[in-house]
Structure formats: C-alpha cells, structure tokens
Amino acid sequence: MSDERSPKHVGSCCEALRDALSMQAPIVSHFVLQENQTLYVAVGSVATEKGTSWFDQAVRFCPFCGAEVRTAD
C-alpha cells in the first residue's frame, strides 16, 4: 500500500498524533506504536503486586483527525 494512511505511515496523518507518539518522560503518552506498526492506546490500568498492568486497544482511526491508520484486515 502506498496510501499515506497505511500502517507504514502511522503518525503521518496529523501533527497531534506525531506529538503524542514522540512524548518522553516525565510526560507519558498513552499511545504505543509496536514494531509491526500497530498503534495501541491505553484505556485503563490497575495496580497489582507486580506493578501497573495496562489494558490497551488497537487503534484503527486516528483519535485526533479521524484518518484511518490501520485497515480492518
């Protein structure tokens, strides 16, 4: 796919998503871009004896501009 919205270009749809993906400590982003170019957003957390556990969800559409960042396939 050469479409800008393809997984190869996650973050190219808008400046807001690029900024969210580039946040570094002490500011923590709730967005994670995995090596396979799947974008996840943390939607909840729980404290456990072993530390914080996160519940995340794969993102299909950019939460800032609405562009498709991952196809349904």
N, C-alpha and C positions, 0 to 999 in steps of 0.2 A: 504494500500500500504506500502510495506517495502522498496521501492526504495528510495535511497538517494535523488533523485530529487523530491520527493513528497512534498506537501505543509508543512508537518510536519517538514521538514528539510530545510526550506528556509534559505540560508546563509551557508549551508554546502558544497556547490559546489566549492567555492574558497575563498581564504583569502581576496581578494579585496572586495567582497560583504559583508563578515563579518565585515571588517573595515568600509565600508560605512554605514552599519546598526548600528554600535556602536558609530558613531560620536556624540559628545555632544557639547553644547555651549562652546565657541563662534563660533565654526565651525558648520554649519548647513548642515545636509545631505538632499538631495532631495529625499531620499528613505524613505518610511514609511511601516512598517510591521504591519498590523492590527491584532487584536486578532484572527480572523478567518484564519490567516496565508496567507492572500493575500498581495502580495507585490505591492506597488504603487510607481511610480516615478512622481515627479512634473515636468511638461513640460512647464509651463508658469504661470505667475502671473499678477495680475492687482491691482493697488491701488484703494480702494474705501473709501467712507466716514467712513465705519465701520472698516477699516483696510485692510490688504492684503488678497485678495482672490486667491486661488491656483487652477489651472487646473491640475488634475493628471490622470494617466493612469495605469491600472493594467498591471503588468509585467508578461509575460509568460516565457521568456527566460532570463537568467542572462545576463546583458549588458557587463559583464567583461569576462566570459568564454564561454557563449552560452549554458550552461546546462539548460534544461527545469526545471523551478521552480514551474510551475503550469500547469496542464493539460488544454486542451481546454474546458473540461467539467466544 
